Amino acid sequence: MAALLEAEDSSADTSGMSPLKIAVIAGDEEAVRVLLHQHPQVRTRTWRPHPDLSDRNDGGGTPLSRAAARGHVRIVRMLLNAGADVANVDHQGINPLHVASLQGQEMVVQILLDSGANVHAGALMGAPALLMAAQEGHEGIVQMLLHAGADAAGGTTDGFSAMHSASQQGREGTVLILLAAGADPCSRNTDGDSVLLSAAQQGREGVVRILLDAGADVSTFGRNAAGVSPLSAASRNGHEGTVRMLLVAGADASAAMNTGFSALHSAAGSGHAGVVKMLLNAGADVSTSATELQTTPLHFASVEGHEEVVEVLLAAGADLAAKDSEGRTPLHLAVNPQPSTLNPKPETRNPKSQTLDPKPETPKPRP
């Protein structure tokens, strides 16, 4: 093996894997040491034959990024000592600090920070390392990055912040850390999605409670650009515990989205009888109708065949004779369901987390 390493050239195989990258992925410290010593020019390479220290790798992750993702601490130090650039990125702007933060590699993160890694550098859509650590709930790394100067309110170019990411994923400890660092519990992205909406639509009750205690807005001002409120989002997805908390906090059970749909429409159309009962008990109007379609919650439950919801609505006084804009009663829709003509589940603008996959498959040896 040693003789092969001494004689090996640094060219990549047909899959773009250089000997150095293969050794790094495998965590073979001795092979990495020999390759770096024998071939100094290979030290920052992914798969170009003669890269330099500023090589952007044409889309491939650098050996340093591969080592960082896997927590190969000694190899990370070896690569840095050999001149690897902590700022080198792949075609998505992902650098070693991003992948180490995402994968929860605390020791590697500290080494990279000590080596000058930029905590503000953005990857996909500008996502910083803090967002990636927050997404996975790596609290130690979140604290390290904040201590190193990361912006607690920072996020992507569309305003999806570390708070959005942690709230959406239900990372309660991370949310508390970010709030203590000055993050705004009422922050929104460019679509108007609040961090409370991010948590409510996923039913993250612990996070919802934390945000409400921190002053998050449940009023009509807490809706996004489409008029979707945390209550509407939680109702549509059947998160009874979250709906209960929002109602107790003062959310308006009758508030409508821009389309005229209410939380009751969303819950009825999705078949969530428990949520329907909660909303009715909180004062939601059983006969409310969407502005243009004139469809009631009973229309929505009928067209979808949600019998239990239909029974709950009828017991609350829903009008069997109510007609939509095409003259159809709930009975018409139950007998001849045409879901495509209604929209019983108005779309929530769901904030999208920045997900990465910095750990490529380990190459299989060829026969």
Buried (B, 14 or more C-beta within 10 A) or exposed (E): EEEEBEEBEBEBEEEBBBBBBBBBBBBBBEBBBBBBEBBEEBBBBBBBEEBEEEBBBEEBBBBBBBBBBBBBBEBBBBBBEBEBBBBBBBEBBBBBBBBBBBBBBBEBBBBBBEBEBBBBBBBBBBBBBBBBBBBBBBBEBBBBBBEBEBBBBBBBEEBBBBBBBBBBBBBBBBBBBBBEBEBBBBBBBEBBBBBBBBBBBBBBBBBBBBBBEBEBBBEEEBBBEBBBBBBBBBBBBBBBBBBBBBBEBEBBBEBBBEBBBBBBBBBBBBBBBBBBBBBBEBEBBBBBBBEEBBBBBBBBBBBBEBEEBBEBBBEBEBBEEBBBEEEBBBEBBBEEBEBEBBBBBBEBBBBBBBEBEBBBEEBEEEE
